[in-house]
Amino acid sequence: MMAGYPTRAESLAALHALAEAGADLIELGVPYADPLADGPVIRDAAEEARFAAEGAFGLAETIDLAREFTQSAGDDAPPVALMTYLNPLMRAGLPKAASAMLEAGIGGVIVPDLPPDMAAPWLAASGGLDTVFLAAPTSTPERLTKVGEASRGFVYCVSSTGVTGERAELPAELASLVARVKAATRLPVAVGFGVSTPEQASAVARHADGVIVGSAIVKRQRDEAELRAFVTLLAGAVHGASRP
């Protein structure tokens, strides 16, 4: 989901709705001006949050939102992983950003434009945070090994090339892609990009350890009741999926 969208209060309510509806982990997006991995739904939500009338939302505001959520939700809260880009981390200062995240109760971070072979400064500064790296259909075996070795928490398997967004069909080669990623790591493998319905989530869960739904969630952030009902269906589909 996107922090600060459509307002801070509504995004806080959305965090609680996701937790109560059965989300196992929440990916909290940081509004950013150049979200190269994101499609139009998430881009537009980020833009609205960045220029909100109540005040612009960015990394610091997202961390503060996460802090309020983790403190109010207590021990039953699912872990929160921030989805951001390298530039906001660098502008804040890597050690300062990592320290603020840890203090806020954030468990991990996903940085799409940070490859594992360039991540040493961030990894050195972020002890205690799980950094999740991305594996793509175009990743070579050597790259998958680097991603698997560098990641903590889980590996984010990108289902298809391009940007985030809803897709009518899942890639036919998804099962073989997940198998390739699993062969390169002992961590859980979660699949994202394009998953937008309970039926698709169930199909992915037959092969992967986790299912990531982004754009279809963000589309429903304006309506808490619709969001809660949708996530309940997603969670039921994922938890009830049987593996081959």
Secondary structure, 3 states (H helix, E strand, C coil): CECCCCCHHHHHHHHHHHHHHCCCCEEEECCCCCCCCCCHHHHHHHHHHHCCCCCCCCHHHHHHHHHHHHHHHHHHCCCEEEECCHHHHHHHCHHHHHHHHHHCCCCEEECCCCCHHHCHHHHHHCCCCEEECEECCCCCHHHHHHHHHHCCCCEEEECCCCCCCCCCCCCCCHHHHHHHHHCCCCCCEEEECCCCCHHHHHHHHCCCCEECCCHHHHCCCCCHHHHHHHHHHHHHHHHCCCCC
